[in-house]
Amino acid sequence: MSASRSMTWVCEPKARGQPLTGRINALYEHYRPRLWTRVPLPYAGKIAVDLLDWKTHATNGKADVTLFLLTREGQLIGTYHGSSSFDENFNPTGEVAPGARLNRALTDAVQQIQNKMLHDARLRLVASR
C-alpha cells in the first residue's frame, strides 16, 4: 500500500462538542523479497537462510498523522503530531502478516498524539472552562 496524497477527516465527539480534524500525511508499507533471493543458484537460498541466518524479505513504511482540536466555533485549540516508521528484514513465518507492522506504526503515532494531548497545559485550561 502506498499513498502520495494526504487525507483529511473531521469528527465531532458528542461528549464535549469539540470537533477534531486531522490529516494523514503518510500511511504506507512496502513489502518485498530481497534482491539476493532472486539469484538462481541451486541451494544458495537455503544456505543463506539456514546457515547464515539471512532474512529473505524486507519491509519499510511510515505512519504520520496530524490532529487538530478545535473549539465549537472552529478556533484552533491545539495541533498534535505523531509519526512512526519502520525498516525491517525478516523471514515470513505467518506470525506477522503484511500490514501488521504498519498497524503498529499507526498505533505508535496515535499514542504519541494522546501523550501530547495529556501533557498540554493549554488543553487542560480549555477543558476546565
CORDARA-V380840 format. One record per residue. N is the residue number from 1. NEAR is the number of other ideal C-beta (glycine too) atoms within 8 Angstrom. D_FIRST is the distance of its C-alpha to the first C-alpha in whole Angstrom. Layout:
n:N near:NEAR d_first:D_FIRST
n:N near:NEAR d_first:D_FIRST
This chain:
n:1 near:7 d_first:0
n:2 near:5 d_first:4
n:3 near:9 d_first:7
n:4 near:3 d_first:10
n:5 near:4 d_first:13
n:6 near:7 d_first:14
n:7 near:8 d_first:14
n:8 near:8 d_first:18
n:9 near:7 d_first:20
n:10 near:7 d_first:23
n:11 near:7 d_first:25
n:12 near:8 d_first:29
n:13 near:9 d_first:30
n:14 near:4 d_first:33
n:15 near:4 d_first:35
n:16 near:5 d_first:35
n:17 near:7 d_first:34
n:18 near:11 d_first:32
n:19 near:11 d_first:29
n:20 near:12 d_first:26
n:21 near:11 d_first:24
n:22 near:10 d_first:20
n:23 near:10 d_first:18
n:24 near:12 d_first:14
n:25 near:8 d_first:14
n:26 near:10 d_first:11
n:27 near:12 d_first:8
n:28 near:10 d_first:5
n:29 near:11 d_first:6
n:30 near:8 d_first:7
n:31 near:7 d_first:9
n:32 near:7 d_first:12
n:33 near:8 d_first:15
n:34 near:11 d_first:18
n:35 near:5 d_first:20
n:36 near:7 d_first:23
n:37 near:8 d_first:22
n:38 near:6 d_first:23
n:39 near:7 d_first:26
n:40 near:3 d_first:28
n:41 near:6 d_first:31
n:42 near:3 d_first:33
n:43 near:6 d_first:32
n:44 near:8 d_first:30
n:45 near:10 d_first:27
n:46 near:7 d_first:29
n:47 near:9 d_first:31
n:48 near:10 d_first:29
n:49 near:11 d_first:27
n:50 near:7 d_first:30
n:51 near:6 d_first:33
n:52 near:7 d_first:31
n:53 near:6 d_first:28
n:54 near:8 d_first:25
n:55 near:9 d_first:22
n:56 near:11 d_first:20
n:57 near:12 d_first:16
n:58 near:12 d_first:14
n:59 near:14 d_first:11
n:60 near:10 d_first:11
n:61 near:12 d_first:9
n:62 near:12 d_first:11
n:63 near:15 d_first:12
n:64 near:13 d_first:14
n:65 near:16 d_first:16
n:66 near:10 d_first:20
n:67 near:12 d_first:22
n:68 near:12 d_first:25
n:69 near:13 d_first:28
n:70 near:12 d_first:31
n:71 near:8 d_first:34
n:72 near:7 d_first:35
n:73 near:4 d_first:37
n:74 near:6 d_first:33
n:75 near:6 d_first:34
n:76 near:7 d_first:32
n:77 near:10 d_first:33
n:78 near:10 d_first:30
n:79 near:8 d_first:27
n:80 near:12 d_first:25
n:81 near:11 d_first:22
n:82 near:15 d_first:20
n:83 near:12 d_first:17
n:84 near:13 d_first:16
n:85 near:9 d_first:14
n:86 near:11 d_first:14
n:87 near:6 d_first:15
n:88 near:8 d_first:16
n:89 near:6 d_first:18
n:90 near:10 d_first:19
n:91 near:7 d_first:20
n:92 near:6 d_first:18
n:93 near:5 d_first:20
n:94 near:4 d_first:19
n:95 near:3 d_first:20
n:96 near:6 d_first:16
n:97 near:5 d_first:14
n:98 near:6 d_first:10
n:99 near:8 d_first:9
n:100 near:8 d_first:12
n:101 near:12 d_first:12
n:102 near:13 d_first:10
n:103 near:8 d_first:12
n:104 near:10 d_first:15
n:105 near:14 d_first:14
n:106 near:12 d_first:14
n:107 near:8 d_first:17
n:108 near:11 d_first:19
n:109 near:14 d_first:18
n:110 near:10 d_first:19
n:111 near:9 d_first:22
n:112 near:12 d_first:23
n:113 near:13 d_first:23
n:114 near:8 d_first:26
n:115 near:8 d_first:28
n:116 near:11 d_first:28
n:117 near:11 d_first:29
n:118 near:6 d_first:32
n:119 near:6 d_first:33
n:120 near:10 d_first:34
n:121 near:6 d_first:37
n:122 near:8 d_first:37
n:123 near:11 d_first:35
n:124 near:8 d_first:38
n:125 near:8 d_first:40
n:126 near:9 d_first:39
n:127 near:7 d_first:38
n:128 near:5 d_first:42
n:129 near:4 d_first:43
